[in-house]
Amino acid sequence: MRRRGGRGPAANAALAGDGKAFRSRRPRIVLLLMTRPLPKTPVEWLEEIRDAMLDACYTEPFGILTGHPITADNLFHLAPLVCLKFRGRKTRGAEAKRVTETALANYVANADQHGLKSRPMLAFVLCYVGAHLALDLLNEQEAEAIMNCCEEHLGNA
């Protein structure tokens, strides 16, 4: 028989402190999605992109475990996922697939023209900004301003 509040006898016993632990039949998983405010200026974008690169670099040990080492040269593959994470979006599903494909297609379209294969940081920036374009969080003029600022600050990196 349930008491008011919808708790069963096991939950009430655990709340009463009789030493019995309340165990749910299925574990509860709480996902905290990290949402950041959208940067407003190109300099703020530069700071966020730096944070995004660091976040992507933290996955290096997992790359080694899976047999796909993460290096500076292929870090741009993670840019769309970090974008989704920072914006509080799901990193799986239809939206994530669309954003990732759009950002990586943007890389393919621009790789030769801008020498992205020899400029891995700029490649990451292009994919990160491209992911925001795919989410309709930026327009083309804003994206171009961010890219110009980052290219200016990154130089040949």
N, CA, C and O atoms as a GROMACS GRO file, in nm:
protein
  628
    1MET      N    1   0.085  -0.117   0.000
    1MET     CA    2   0.000   0.000   0.000
    1MET      C    3   0.089   0.124   0.000
    1MET      O    4   0.187   0.132   0.074
    2ARG      N    5   0.054   0.219  -0.084
    2ARG     CA    6   0.136   0.339  -0.096
    2ARG      C    7   0.082   0.450  -0.010
    2ARG      O    8  -0.039   0.467   0.007
    3ARG      N    9   0.175   0.525   0.045
    3ARG     CA   10   0.137   0.642   0.122
    3ARG      C   11   0.126   0.762   0.030
    3ARG      O   12   0.158   0.754  -0.088
    4ARG      N   13   0.082   0.870   0.084
    4ARG     CA   14   0.077   0.994   0.009
    4ARG      C   15   0.216   1.029  -0.041
    4ARG      O   16   0.315   0.999   0.026
    5GLY      N   17   0.223   1.089  -0.155
    5GLY     CA   18   0.353   1.125  -0.210
    5GLY      C   19   0.402   1.022  -0.309
    5GLY      O   20   0.503   1.046  -0.376
    6GLY      N   21   0.336   0.908  -0.321
    6GLY     CA   22   0.368   0.812  -0.423
    6GLY      C   23   0.488   0.724  -0.394
    6GLY      O   24   0.535   0.654  -0.484
    7ARG      N   25   0.541   0.725  -0.273
    7ARG     CA   26   0.656   0.640  -0.243
    7ARG      C   27   0.609   0.503  -0.198
    7ARG      O   28   0.508   0.490  -0.128
    8GLY      N   29   0.682   0.401  -0.238
    8GLY     CA   30   0.651   0.266  -0.195
    8GLY      C   31   0.712   0.239  -0.058
    8GLY      O   32   0.781   0.325  -0.003
    9PRO      N   33   0.688   0.121  -0.001
    9PRO     CA   34   0.738   0.086   0.132
    9PRO      C   35   0.891   0.089   0.140
    9PRO      O   36   0.946   0.131   0.242
   10ALA      N   37   0.960   0.046   0.036
   10ALA     CA   38   1.106   0.044   0.040
   10ALA      C   39   1.161   0.186   0.045
   10ALA      O   40   1.257   0.214   0.117
   11ALA      N   41   1.101   0.275  -0.031
   11ALA     CA   42   1.147   0.413  -0.031
   11ALA      C   43   1.118   0.478   0.104
   11ALA      O   44   1.201   0.553   0.155
   12ASN      N   45   1.002   0.450   0.161
   12ASN     CA   46   0.969   0.506   0.291
   12ASN      C   47   1.064   0.454   0.398
   12ASN      O   48   1.102   0.529   0.488
   13ALA      N   49   1.102   0.327   0.391
   13ALA     CA   50   1.195   0.270   0.487
   13ALA      C   51   1.331   0.337   0.475
   13ALA      O   52   1.396   0.367   0.575
   14ALA      N   53   1.374   0.361   0.352
   14ALA     CA   54   1.504   0.426   0.332
   14ALA      C   55   1.500   0.569   0.384
   14ALA      O   56   1.597   0.618   0.442
   15LEU      N   57   1.387   0.635   0.362
   15LEU     CA   58   1.375   0.771   0.412
   15LEU      C   59   1.366   0.775   0.564
   15LEU      O   60   1.410   0.872   0.626
   16ALA      N   61   1.310   0.671   0.623
   16ALA     CA   62   1.298   0.665   0.769
   16ALA      C   63   1.432   0.637   0.834
   16ALA      O   64   1.446   0.657   0.955
   17GLY      N   65   1.529   0.590   0.758
   17GLY     CA   66   1.662   0.568   0.813
   17GLY      C   67   1.676   0.441   0.893
   17GLY      O   68   1.747   0.440   0.994
   18ASP      N   69   1.611   0.332   0.852
   18ASP     CA   70   1.621   0.208   0.926
   18ASP      C   71   1.740   0.123   0.881
   18ASP      O   72   1.753   0.007   0.921
   19GLY      N   73   1.828   0.180   0.798
   19GLY     CA   74   1.948   0.108   0.756
   19GLY      C   75   1.933   0.031   0.628
   19GLY      O   76   2.033  -0.017   0.574
   20LYS      N   77   1.815   0.018   0.577
   20LYS     CA   78   1.796  -0.050   0.451
   20LYS      C   79   1.812   0.051   0.337
   20LYS      O   80   1.755   0.160   0.340
   21ALA      N   81   1.888   0.014   0.241
   21ALA     CA   82   1.909   0.103   0.127
   21ALA      C   83   1.798   0.083   0.025
   21ALA      O   84   1.755  -0.029   0.000
   22PHE      N   85   1.754   0.190  -0.031
   22PHE     CA   86   1.654   0.183  -0.136
   22PHE      C   87   1.724   0.156  -0.268
   22PHE      O   88   1.815   0.229  -0.306
   23ARG      N   89   1.682   0.052  -0.336
   23ARG     CA   90   1.741   0.018  -0.465
   23ARG      C   91   1.633   0.017  -0.571
   23ARG      O   92   1.531  -0.052  -0.560
   24SER      N   93   1.656   0.094  -0.671
   24SER     CA   94   1.565   0.097  -0.783
   24SER      C   95   1.593  -0.022  -0.873
   24SER      O   96   1.707  -0.069  -0.878
   25ARG      N   97   1.495  -0.071  -0.942
   25ARG     CA   98   1.517  -0.182  -1.034
   25ARG      C   99   1.597  -0.139  -1.156
   25ARG      O  100   1.670  -0.220  -1.213
   26ARG      N  101   1.585  -0.018  -1.194
   26ARG     CA  102   1.666   0.032  -1.305
   26ARG      C  103   1.738   0.158  -1.259
   26ARG      O  104   1.680   0.244  -1.192
   27PRO      N  105   1.864   0.168  -1.295
   27PRO     CA  106   1.941   0.283  -1.248
   27PRO      C  107   1.894   0.411  -1.317
   27PRO      O  108   1.854   0.412  -1.433
   28ARG      N  109   1.901   0.516  -1.241
   28ARG     CA  110   1.867   0.646  -1.297
   28ARG      C  111   1.994   0.712  -1.345
   28ARG      O  112   2.094   0.720  -1.272
   29ILE      N  113   1.991   0.759  -1.465
   29ILE     CA  114   2.105   0.827  -1.522
   29ILE      C  115   2.066   0.972  -1.542
   29ILE      O  116   1.968   1.003  -1.610
   30VAL      N  117   2.143   1.057  -1.484
   30VAL     CA  118   2.117   1.199  -1.498
   30VAL      C  119   2.224   1.256  -1.590
   30VAL      O  120   2.343   1.250  -1.558
   31LEU      N  121   2.182   1.310  -1.701
   31LEU     CA  122   2.274   1.371  -1.795
   31LEU      C  123   2.271   1.521  -1.776
   31LEU      O  124   2.165   1.584  -1.783
   32LEU      N  125   2.386   1.577  -1.752
   32LEU     CA  126   2.395   1.721  -1.742
   32LEU      C  127   2.450   1.773  -1.874
   32LEU      O  128   2.567   1.753  -1.906
   33LEU      N  129   2.365   1.837  -1.948
   33LEU     CA  130   2.409   1.892  -2.074
   33LEU      C  131   2.467   2.030  -2.048
   33LEU      O  132   2.405   2.116  -1.985
   34MET      N  133   2.587   2.048  -2.098
   34MET     CA  134   2.655   2.173  -2.074
   34MET      C  135   2.608   2.274  -2.177
   34MET      O  136   2.636   2.259  -2.296
   35THR      N  137   2.539   2.374  -2.134
   35THR     CA  138   2.498   2.477  -2.226
   35THR      C  139   2.576   2.603  -2.195
   35THR      O  140   2.582   2.648  -2.080
   36ARG      N  141   2.634   2.659  -2.297
   36ARG     CA  142   2.709   2.782  -2.284
   36ARG      C  143   2.633   2.890  -2.360
   36ARG      O  144   2.567   2.862  -2.460
   37PRO      N  145   2.642   3.012  -2.312
   37PRO     CA  146   2.582   3.119  -2.392
   37PRO      C  147   2.660   3.136  -2.522
   37PRO      O  148   2.782   3.117  -2.524
   38LEU      N  149   2.591   3.170  -2.627
   38LEU     CA  150   2.655   3.188  -2.756
   38LEU      C  151   2.744   3.313  -2.750
   38LEU      O  152   2.696   3.420  -2.712
   39PRO      N  153   2.871   3.301  -2.787
   39PRO     CA  154   2.958   3.419  -2.786
   39PRO      C  155   2.903   3.528  -2.877
   39PRO      O  156   2.835   3.500  -2.976
   40LYS      N  157   2.932   3.652  -2.842
   40LYS     CA  158   2.876   3.764  -2.917
   40LYS      C  159   2.978   3.831  -3.009
   40LYS      O  160   2.939   3.889  -3.111
   41THR      N  161   3.105   3.824  -2.976
   41THR     CA  162   3.207   3.891  -3.057
   41THR      C  163   3.305   3.786  -3.111
   41THR      O  164   3.316   3.677  -3.055
   42PRO      N  165   3.377   3.820  -3.218
   42PRO     CA  166   3.478   3.726  -3.268
   42PRO      C  167   3.583   3.689  -3.164
   42PRO      O  168   3.632   3.576  -3.163
   43VAL      N  169   3.619   3.781  -3.077
   43VAL     CA  170   3.718   3.750  -2.972
   43VAL      C  171   3.661   3.649  -2.873
   43VAL      O  172   3.731   3.558  -2.830
   44GLU      N  173   3.534   3.666  -2.837
   44GLU     CA  174   3.470   3.567  -2.750
   44GLU      C  175   3.464   3.431  -2.818
   44GLU      O  176   3.480   3.328  -2.754
   45TRP      N  177   3.440   3.432  -2.949
   45TRP     CA  178   3.440   3.307  -3.024
   45TRP      C  179   3.578   3.242  -3.021
   45TRP      O  180   3.590   3.121  -3.006
   46LEU      N  181   3.680   3.323  -3.034
   46LEU     CA  182   3.817   3.271  -3.030
   46LEU      C  183   3.843   3.200  -2.896
   46LEU      O  184   3.904   3.094  -2.893
   47GLU      N  185   3.796   3.261  -2.787
   47GLU     CA  186   3.812   3.200  -2.655
   47GLU      C  187   3.733   3.069  -2.645
   47GLU      O  188   3.784   2.970  -2.592
   48GLU      N  189   3.610   3.069  -2.695
   48GLU     CA  190   3.531   2.946  -2.689
   48GLU      C  191   3.593   2.836  -2.775
   48GLU      O  192   3.594   2.720  -2.735
   49ILE      N  193   3.645   2.872  -2.890
   49ILE     CA  194   3.706   2.772  -2.978
   49ILE      C  195   3.830   2.713  -2.912
   49ILE      O  196   3.858   2.594  -2.927
   50ARG      N  197   3.904   2.795  -2.840
   50ARG     CA  198   4.019   2.744  -2.764
   50ARG      C  199   3.970   2.641  -2.662
   50ARG      O  200   4.030   2.534  -2.649
   51ASP      N  201   3.863   2.673  -2.591
   51ASP     CA  202   3.806   2.579  -2.493
   51ASP      C  203   3.757   2.451  -2.562
   51ASP      O  204   3.772   2.341  -2.508
   52ALA      N  205   3.698   2.467  -2.680
   52ALA     CA  206   3.649   2.350  -2.755
   52ALA      C  207   3.764   2.260  -2.797
   52ALA      O  208   3.753   2.138  -2.791
   53MET      N  209   3.874   2.320  -2.840
   53MET     CA  210   3.992   2.241  -2.877
   53MET      C  211   4.047   2.165  -2.757
   53MET      O  212   4.083   2.048  -2.768
   54LEU      N  213   4.052   2.231  -2.643
   54LEU     CA  214   4.099   2.164  -2.522
   54LEU      C  215   4.006   2.049  -2.485
   54LEU      O  216   4.052   1.941  -2.447
   55ASP      N  217   3.876   2.072  -2.496
   55ASP     CA  218   3.780   1.968  -2.466
   55ASP      C  219   3.799   1.848  -2.558
   55ASP      O  220   3.795   1.734  -2.513
   56ALA      N  221   3.821   1.874  -2.685
   56ALA     CA  222   3.844   1.766  -2.781
   56ALA      C  223   3.974   1.693  -2.751
   56ALA      O  224   3.982   1.571  -2.768
   57CYS      N  225   4.076   1.765  -2.706
   57CYS     CA  226   4.205   1.702  -2.674
   57CYS      C  227   4.194   1.606  -2.556
   57CYS      O  228   4.271   1.511  -2.546
   58TYR      N  229   4.098   1.630  -2.467
   58TYR     CA  230   4.082   1.542  -2.351
   58TYR      C  231   4.037   1.402  -2.391
   58TYR      O  232   4.042   1.310  -2.308
   59THR      N  233   3.994   1.383  -2.514
   59THR     CA  234   3.950   1.251  -2.558
   59THR      C  235   4.066   1.165  -2.608
   59THR      O  236   4.045   1.049  -2.644
   60GLU      N  237   4.186   1.218  -2.610
   60GLU     CA  238   4.301   1.144  -2.662
   60GLU      C  239   4.319   1.005  -2.601
   60GLU      O  240   4.342   0.910  -2.675
   61PRO      N  241   4.309   0.990  -2.469
   61PRO     CA  242   4.324   0.855  -2.412
   61PRO      C  243   4.222   0.755  -2.466
   61PRO      O  244   4.252   0.637  -2.479
   62PHE      N  245   4.101   0.801  -2.496
   62PHE     CA  246   3.998   0.711  -2.548
   62PHE      C  247   4.031   0.669  -2.690
   62PHE      O  248   4.000   0.557  -2.731
   63GLY      N  249   4.092   0.758  -2.765
   63GLY     CA  250   4.133   0.723  -2.900
   63GLY      C  251   4.235   0.611  -2.900
   63GLY      O  252   4.230   0.521  -2.983
   64ILE      N  253   4.326   0.617  -2.807
   64ILE     CA  254   4.428   0.513  -2.795
   64ILE      C  255   4.362   0.380  -2.760
   64ILE      O  256   4.399   0.276  -2.815
   65LEU      N  257   4.265   0.383  -2.670
   65LEU     CA  258   4.196   0.261  -2.630
   65LEU      C  259   4.118   0.198  -2.744
   65LEU      O  260   4.108   0.075  -2.753
   66THR      N  261   4.062   0.282  -2.831
   66THR     CA  262   3.981   0.228  -2.941
   66THR      C  263   4.064   0.194  -3.064
   66THR      O  264   4.012   0.139  -3.161
   67GLY      N  265   4.192   0.225  -3.061
   67GLY     CA  266   4.278   0.196  -3.176
   67GLY      C  267   4.275   0.302  -3.284
   67GLY      O  268   4.328   0.283  -3.393
   68HIS      N  269   4.213   0.414  -3.254
   68HIS     CA  270   4.207   0.528  -3.347
   68HIS      C  271   4.268   0.649  -3.278
   68HIS      O  272   4.195   0.732  -3.223
   69PRO      N  273   4.400   0.661  -3.280
   69PRO     CA  274   4.464   0.770  -3.208
   69PRO      C  275   4.415   0.907  -3.254
   69PRO      O  276   4.396   0.931  -3.373
   70ILE      N  277   4.394   0.994  -3.158
   70ILE     CA  278   4.350   1.130  -3.187
   70ILE      C  279   4.475   1.218  -3.187
   70ILE      O  280   4.547   1.228  -3.088
   71THR      N  281   4.497   1.282  -3.300
   71THR     CA  282   4.612   1.370  -3.315
   71THR      C  283   4.563   1.508  -3.355
   71THR      O  284   4.444   1.527  -3.382
   72ALA      N  285   4.653   1.604  -3.359
   72ALA     CA  286   4.617   1.738  -3.402
   72ALA      C  287   4.562   1.737  -3.544
   72ALA      O  288   4.474   1.816  -3.578
   73ASP      N  289   4.614   1.647  -3.626
   73ASP     CA  290   4.572   1.642  -3.766
   73ASP      C  291   4.429   1.593  -3.786
   73ASP      O  292   4.366   1.627  -3.886
   74ASN      N  293   4.377   1.514  -3.693
   74ASN     CA  294   4.239   1.466  -3.710
   74ASN      C  295   4.144   1.514  -3.600
   74ASN      O  296   4.033   1.462  -3.587
   75LEU      N  297   4.187   1.612  -3.523
   75LEU     CA  298   4.105   1.666  -3.415
   75LEU      C  299   3.978   1.733  -3.469
   75LEU      O  300   3.877   1.739  -3.400
   76PHE      N  301   3.985   1.783  -3.593
   76PHE     CA  302   3.869   1.852  -3.651
   76PHE      C  303   3.747   1.762  -3.660
   76PHE      O  304   3.634   1.812  -3.665
   77HIS      N  305   3.766   1.631  -3.661
   77HIS     CA  306   3.652   1.538  -3.665
   77HIS      C  307   3.564   1.552  -3.541
   77HIS      O  308   3.444   1.522  -3.545
   78LEU      N  309   3.622   1.598  -3.431
   78LEU     CA  310   3.547   1.610  -3.306
   78LEU      C  311   3.479   1.745  -3.290
   78LEU      O  312   3.395   1.762  -3.201
   79ALA      N  313   3.512   1.842  -3.374
   79ALA     CA  314   3.458   1.977  -3.361
   79ALA      C  315   3.304   1.981  -3.360
   79ALA      O  316   3.247   2.049  -3.275
   80PRO      N  317   3.236   1.910  -3.451
   80PRO     CA  318   3.089   1.915  -3.446
   80PRO      C  319   3.032   1.856  -3.316
   80PRO      O  320   2.932   1.906  -3.265
   81LEU      N  321   3.094   1.753  -3.264
   81LEU     CA  322   3.045   1.693  -3.140
   81LEU      C  323   3.065   1.786  -3.021
   81LEU      O  324   2.979   1.795  -2.934
   82VAL      N  325   3.178   1.855  -3.018
   82VAL     CA  326   3.202   1.951  -2.910
   82VAL      C  327   3.104   2.067  -2.922
   82VAL      O  328   3.055   2.118  -2.821
   83CYS      N  329   3.076   2.109  -3.044
   83CYS     CA  330   2.976   2.214  -3.067
   83CYS      C  331   2.841   2.172  -3.008
   83CYS      O  332   2.778   2.248  -2.935
   84LEU      N  333   2.799   2.052  -3.039
   84LEU     CA  334   2.672   2.001  -2.987
   84LEU      C  335   2.674   1.996  -2.834
   84LEU      O  336   2.575   2.031  -2.769
   85LYS      N  337   2.784   1.952  -2.779
   85LYS     CA  338   2.798   1.944  -2.633
   85LYS      C  339   2.788   2.082  -2.570
   85LYS      O  340   2.713   2.102  -2.475
   86PHE      N  341   2.862   2.178  -2.624
   86PHE     CA  342   2.863   2.313  -2.569
   86PHE      C  343   2.727   2.382  -2.582
   86PHE      O  344   2.693   2.468  -2.501
   87ARG      N  345   2.651   2.346  -2.683
   87ARG     CA  346   2.520   2.408  -2.703
   87ARG      C  347   2.409   2.331  -2.633
   87ARG      O  348   2.292   2.368  -2.643
   88GLY      N  349   2.445   2.223  -2.562
   88GLY     CA  350   2.345   2.147  -2.487
   88GLY      C  351   2.257   2.060  -2.574
   88GLY      O  352   2.143   2.031  -2.537
   89ARG      N  353   2.307   2.018  -2.689
   89ARG     CA  354   2.231   1.934  -2.780
   89ARG      C  355   2.276   1.790  -2.768
   89ARG      O  356   2.383   1.762  -2.714
   90LYS      N  357   2.196   1.699  -2.815
   90LYS     CA  358   2.231   1.557  -2.813
   90LYS      C  359   2.342   1.530  -2.914
   90LYS      O  360   2.343   1.586  -3.023
   91THR      N  361   2.435   1.444  -2.875
   91THR     CA  362   2.548   1.411  -2.963
   91THR      C  363   2.521   1.286  -3.046
   91THR      O  364   2.610   1.236  -3.115
   92ARG      N  365   2.399   1.236  -3.039
   92ARG     CA  366   2.355   1.123  -3.122
   92ARG      C  367   2.218   1.156  -3.178
   92ARG      O  368   2.146   1.240  -3.125
   93GLY      N  369   2.185   1.090  -3.285
   93GLY     CA  370   2.054   1.112  -3.344
   93GLY      C  371   2.064   1.187  -3.475
   93GLY      O  372   2.172   1.215  -3.526
   94ALA      N  373   1.947   1.218  -3.529
   94ALA     CA  374   1.938   1.279  -3.662
   94ALA      C  375   2.005   1.416  -3.669
   94ALA      O  376   2.078   1.446  -3.763
   95GLU      N  377   1.980   1.499  -3.569
   95GLU     CA  378   2.039   1.632  -3.570
   95GLU      C  379   2.191   1.624  -3.564
   95GLU      O  380   2.260   1.695  -3.637
   96ALA      N  381   2.243   1.540  -3.476
   96ALA     CA  382   2.388   1.525  -3.462
   96ALA      C  383   2.450   1.475  -3.592
   96ALA      O  384   2.557   1.521  -3.633
   97LYS      N  385   2.384   1.381  -3.656
   97LYS     CA  386   2.435   1.328  -3.783
   97LYS      C  387   2.438   1.437  -3.890
   97LYS      O  388   2.536   1.450  -3.963
   98ARG      N  389   2.331   1.514  -3.899
   98ARG     CA  390   2.322   1.621  -3.998
   98ARG      C  391   2.429   1.728  -3.974
   98ARG      O  392   2.495   1.773  -4.068
   99VAL      N  393   2.446   1.768  -3.849
   99VAL     CA  394   2.545   1.870  -3.815
   99VAL      C  395   2.686   1.821  -3.844
   99VAL      O  396   2.768   1.894  -3.900
  100THR      N  397   2.716   1.697  -3.807
  100THR     CA  398   2.848   1.641  -3.832
  100THR      C  399   2.877   1.630  -3.980
  100THR      O  400   2.985   1.668  -4.026
  101GLU      N  401   2.780   1.579  -4.056
  101GLU     CA  402   2.801   1.565  -4.200
  101GLU      C  403   2.819   1.701  -4.267
  101GLU      O  404   2.902   1.715  -4.357
  102THR      N  405   2.744   1.802  -4.224
  102THR     CA  406   2.755   1.936  -4.282
  102THR      C  407   2.892   1.996  -4.252
  102THR      O  408   2.956   2.052  -4.341
  103ALA      N  409   2.936   1.985  -4.127
  103ALA     CA  410   3.064   2.042  -4.088
  103ALA      C  411   3.180   1.974  -4.160
  103ALA      O  412   3.272   2.041  -4.206
  104LEU      N  413   3.175   1.842  -4.170
  104LEU     CA  414   3.284   1.770  -4.237
  104LEU      C  415   3.280   1.791  -4.389
  104LEU      O  416   3.385   1.791  -4.453
  105ALA      N  417   3.162   1.809  -4.446
  105ALA     CA  418   3.153   1.841  -4.589
  105ALA      C  419   3.213   1.979  -4.616
  105ALA      O  420   3.274   2.002  -4.720
  106ASN      N  421   3.194   2.070  -4.522
  106ASN     CA  422   3.253   2.203  -4.531
  106ASN      C  423   3.406   2.192  -4.531
  106ASN      O  424   3.474   2.264  -4.604
  107TYR      N  425   3.458   2.103  -4.449
  107TYR     CA  426   3.603   2.079  -4.446
  107TYR      C  427   3.652   2.028  -4.581
  107TYR      O  428   3.750   2.078  -4.636
  108VAL      N  429   3.583   1.928  -4.634
  108VAL     CA  430   3.623   1.869  -4.763
  108VAL      C  431   3.621   1.974  -4.873
  108VAL      O  432   3.711   1.979  -4.957
  109ALA      N  433   3.518   2.058  -4.872
  109ALA     CA  434   3.505   2.160  -4.976
  109ALA      C  435   3.614   2.268  -4.967
  109ALA      O  436   3.649   2.328  -5.069
  110ASN      N  437   3.668   2.291  -4.849
  110ASN     CA  438   3.765   2.399  -4.830
  110ASN      C  439   3.907   2.354  -4.803
  110ASN      O  440   3.998   2.437  -4.794
  111ALA      N  441   3.929   2.225  -4.790
  111ALA     CA  442   4.061   2.174  -4.748
  111ALA      C  443   4.173   2.217  -4.842
  111ALA      O  444   4.276   2.266  -4.796
  112ASP      N  445   4.155   2.199  -4.971
  112ASP     CA  446   4.263   2.232  -5.065
  112ASP      C  447   4.280   2.383  -5.081
  112ASP      O  448   4.393   2.433  -5.085
  113GLN      N  449   4.171   2.453  -5.090
  113GLN     CA  450   4.176   2.598  -5.114
  113GLN      C  451   4.248   2.672  -5.000
  113GLN      O  452   4.322   2.767  -5.026
  114HIS      N  453   4.228   2.629  -4.876
  114HIS     CA  454   4.285   2.699  -4.761
  114HIS      C  455   4.400   2.623  -4.697
  114HIS      O  456   4.450   2.665  -4.592
  115GLY      N  457   4.442   2.515  -4.755
  115GLY     CA  458   4.554   2.439  -4.701
  115GLY      C  459   4.528   2.384  -4.562
  115GLY      O  460   4.615   2.388  -4.475
  116LEU      N  461   4.408   2.333  -4.541
  116LEU     CA  462   4.369   2.288  -4.407
  116LEU      C  463   4.445   2.165  -4.360
  116LEU      O  464   4.458   2.143  -4.240
  117LYS      N  465   4.494   2.085  -4.452
  117LYS     CA  466   4.567   1.964  -4.412
  117LYS      C  467   4.696   1.999  -4.339
  117LYS      O  468   4.744   1.922  -4.257
  118SER      N  469   4.752   2.115  -4.369
  118SER     CA  470   4.875   2.158  -4.300
  118SER      C  471   4.845   2.260  -4.190
  118SER      O  472   4.937   2.312  -4.126
  119ARG      N  473   4.717   2.289  -4.168
  119ARG     CA  474   4.675   2.386  -4.065
  119ARG      C  475   4.564   2.324  -3.980
  119ARG      O  476   4.447   2.362  -3.994
  120PRO      N  477   4.598   2.230  -3.893
  120PRO     CA  478   4.495   2.157  -3.820
  120PRO      C  479   4.408   2.243  -3.728
  120PRO      O  480   4.291   2.214  -3.708
  121MET      N  481   4.466   2.348  -3.672
  121MET     CA  482   4.385   2.433  -3.584
  121MET      C  483   4.278   2.507  -3.664
  121MET      O  484   4.164   2.520  -3.619
  122LEU      N  485   4.313   2.554  -3.780
  122LEU     CA  486   4.216   2.622  -3.865
  122LEU      C  487   4.111   2.522  -3.914
  122LEU      O  488   3.994   2.558  -3.929
  123ALA      N  489   4.151   2.399  -3.940
  123ALA     CA  490   4.056   2.295  -3.978
  123ALA      C  491   3.952   2.274  -3.867
  123ALA      O  492   3.833   2.260  -3.895
  124PHE      N  493   3.998   2.273  -3.742
  124PHE     CA  494   3.907   2.258  -3.629
  124PHE      C  495   3.810   2.376  -3.624
  124PHE      O  496   3.689   2.358  -3.606
  125VAL      N  497   3.864   2.497  -3.640
  125VAL     CA  498   3.780   2.617  -3.637
  125VAL      C  499   3.673   2.610  -3.746
  125VAL      O  500   3.556   2.639  -3.720
  126LEU      N  501   3.712   2.573  -3.866
  126LEU     CA  502   3.618   2.565  -3.978
  126LEU      C  503   3.504   2.468  -3.946
  126LEU      O  504   3.388   2.499  -3.970
  127CYS      N  505   3.538   2.352  -3.892
  127CYS     CA  506   3.434   2.253  -3.859
  127CYS      C  507   3.347   2.299  -3.742
  127CYS      O  508   3.227   2.273  -3.740
  128TYR      N  509   3.408   2.365  -3.645
  128TYR     CA  510   3.333   2.414  -3.528
  128TYR      C  511   3.233   2.522  -3.570
  128TYR      O  512   3.116   2.519  -3.531
  129VAL      N  513   3.281   2.616  -3.648
  129VAL     CA  514   3.194   2.723  -3.696
  129VAL      C  515   3.090   2.665  -3.793
  129VAL      O  516   2.973   2.705  -3.791
  130GLY      N  517   3.131   2.572  -3.878
  130GLY     CA  518   3.038   2.508  -3.970
  130GLY      C  519   2.926   2.434  -3.898
  130GLY      O  520   2.812   2.432  -3.944
  131ALA      N  521   2.958   2.375  -3.784
  131ALA     CA  522   2.855   2.307  -3.705
  131ALA      C  523   2.753   2.407  -3.652
  131ALA      O  524   2.634   2.379  -3.647
  132HIS      N  525   2.800   2.525  -3.612
  132HIS     CA  526   2.708   2.628  -3.565
  132HIS      C  527   2.621   2.680  -3.679
  132HIS      O  528   2.504   2.712  -3.659
  133LEU      N  529   2.678   2.688  -3.798
  133LEU     CA  530   2.598   2.725  -3.915
  133LEU      C  531   2.489   2.621  -3.940
  133LEU      O  532   2.375   2.656  -3.969
  134ALA      N  533   2.525   2.494  -3.930
  134ALA     CA  534   2.429   2.386  -3.952
  134ALA      C  535   2.316   2.388  -3.850
  134ALA      O  536   2.204   2.346  -3.879
  135LEU      N  537   2.345   2.437  -3.730
  135LEU     CA  538   2.243   2.448  -3.626
  135LEU      C  539   2.162   2.578  -3.638
  135LEU      O  540   2.073   2.604  -3.557
  136ASP      N  541   2.195   2.659  -3.737
  136ASP     CA  542   2.131   2.790  -3.756
  136ASP      C  543   2.151   2.883  -3.637
  136ASP      O  544   2.064   2.964  -3.605
  137LEU      N  545   2.266   2.870  -3.573
  137LEU     CA  546   2.300   2.960  -3.463
  137LEU      C  547   2.383   3.078  -3.511
  137LEU      O  548   2.401   3.176  -3.438
  138LEU      N  549   2.433   3.068  -3.632
  138LEU     CA  550   2.511   3.175  -3.694
  138LEU      C  551   2.460   3.195  -3.836
  138LEU      O  552   2.406   3.103  -3.898
  139ASN      N  553   2.478   3.317  -3.887
  139ASN     CA  554   2.453   3.337  -4.030
  139ASN      C  555   2.590   3.342  -4.100
  139ASN      O  556   2.694   3.340  -4.035
  140GLU      N  557   2.588   3.349  -4.230
  140GLU     CA  558   2.713   3.342  -4.307
  140GLU      C  559   2.807   3.458  -4.278
  140GLU      O  560   2.928   3.440  -4.274
  141GLN      N  561   2.752   3.578  -4.258
  141GLN     CA  562   2.836   3.695  -4.230
  141GLN      C  563   2.906   3.680  -4.094
  141GLN      O  564   3.024   3.712  -4.081
  142GLU      N  565   2.833   3.633  -3.995
  142GLU     CA  566   2.893   3.611  -3.863
  142GLU      C  567   3.001   3.504  -3.870
  142GLU      O  568   3.109   3.519  -3.812
  143ALA      N  569   2.972   3.397  -3.942
  143ALA     CA  570   3.070   3.288  -3.955
  143ALA      C  571   3.197   3.338  -4.023
  143ALA      O  572   3.307   3.302  -3.982
  144GLU      N  573   3.181   3.419  -4.126
  144GLU     CA  574   3.298   3.472  -4.197
  144GLU      C  575   3.381   3.563  -4.107
  144GLU      O  576   3.504   3.558  -4.110
  145ALA      N  577   3.315   3.645  -4.027
  145ALA     CA  578   3.387   3.733  -3.933
  145ALA      C  579   3.465   3.650  -3.831
  145ALA      O  580   3.579   3.683  -3.798
  146ILE      N  581   3.404   3.544  -3.781
  146ILE     CA  582   3.472   3.457  -3.684
  146ILE      C  583   3.591   3.388  -3.749
  146ILE      O  584   3.699   3.383  -3.691
  147MET      N  585   3.571   3.337  -3.869
  147MET     CA  586   3.680   3.270  -3.941
  147MET      C  587   3.796   3.366  -3.967
  147MET      O  588   3.912   3.329  -3.951
  148ASN      N  589   3.766   3.489  -4.008
  148ASN     CA  590   3.870   3.588  -4.034
  148ASN      C  591   3.948   3.621  -3.907
  148ASN      O  592   4.071   3.632  -3.910
  149CYS      N  593   3.877   3.637  -3.796
  149CYS     CA  594   3.943   3.665  -3.668
  149CYS      C  595   4.034   3.550  -3.628
  149CYS      O  596   4.148   3.572  -3.587
  150CYS      N  597   3.983   3.429  -3.638
  150CYS     CA  598   4.062   3.312  -3.599
  150CYS      C  599   4.182   3.294  -3.692
  150CYS      O  600   4.291   3.260  -3.646
  151GLU      N  601   4.161   3.315  -3.820
  151GLU     CA  602   4.272   3.299  -3.915
  151GLU      C  603   4.381   3.402  -3.885
  151GLU      O  604   4.500   3.372  -3.895
  152GLU      N  605   4.340   3.522  -3.850
  152GLU     CA  606   4.434   3.630  -3.816
  152GLU      C  607   4.514   3.593  -3.691
  152GLU      O  608   4.635   3.617  -3.686
  153HIS      N  609   4.448   3.537  -3.591
  153HIS     CA  610   4.514   3.505  -3.464
  153HIS      C  611   4.593   3.374  -3.468
  153HIS      O  612   4.691   3.358  -3.396
  154LEU      N  613   4.550   3.282  -3.552
  154LEU     CA  614   4.618   3.153  -3.560
  154LEU      C  615   4.740   3.158  -3.652
  154LEU      O  616   4.832   3.078  -3.636
  155GLY      N  617   4.740   3.249  -3.746
  155GLY     CA  618   4.851   3.256  -3.840
  155GLY      C  619   4.859   3.127  -3.922
  155GLY      O  620   4.761   3.089  -3.985
  156ASN      N  621   4.974   3.061  -3.922
  156ASN     CA  622   4.992   2.939  -3.998
  156ASN      C  623   4.973   2.813  -3.915
  156ASN      O  624   5.009   2.704  -3.959
  157ALA      N  625   4.917   2.826  -3.795
  157ALA     CA  626   4.901   2.710  -3.707
  157ALA      C  627   4.791   2.619  -3.756
  157ALA      O  628   4.764   2.516  -3.694
   0.00000   0.00000   0.00000
